[in-house]
Amino acid sequence: MLTPMDFDIIALFTQLDTSLWEKIIRTIAVYLGITVLVRVAGKRLLAQMNNLDLVVVLLLSNVVQNAIIGPDNSLVGGLVGAVVLVGFNAGLDRLVQASPRLRDALEGRPTEVVADGRVDRPAMARLGLTDDELGVAIGRLGADDISEVRTARLLPGGDIVIDLEPDTRPATRAELRDAVADLKAYLDARLPGPAA
């Protein structure tokens, strides 16, 4: 015999307060809206989030929650929204990977901020990227000065990719091992061996 509590538990898993199609449309519309906002906000939002950017991201997730679920606070409604979000994201990601045009439209292109050791100030200002943020990225590669940088680009995902001038790149272990072997061979050829 089912008790009233049993019916509450069953309703928790079976009842939707809004239609399934409304929930799907709401979720996709909010996803696309946030995608456009992030695209307009630029790469910098993804690159080096400061405290203010973090607050925006946290509040944004809370603000759009009701737009996705609407008046529906059911467990099933939340799960439907989550499944639609993950599924739509996976499908759109596959489309973006297959279409360079769609990738450029949704993600954007890399922006060069340093060329031949010179900082592109207008590009930095447009991206909202500071000298300190660029300096940290350069320092991670072991460079001491901007003049050591051939190019630096801010990728659509927010990463800063830096290509150092050839003479300023740190040596790898293999390069050091080869240099030691060359030096040893040179010295062995030039120095007389031990007397027999």
Helices and strands as residue ranges (DSSP letters): H 4-14, H 20-41, H 44-47, H 51-69, H 75-98, H 100-107, E 111-115, E 118-119, H 121-127, H 131-140, G 146-148, E 149-154, E 160-164, G 166-168, H 173-190
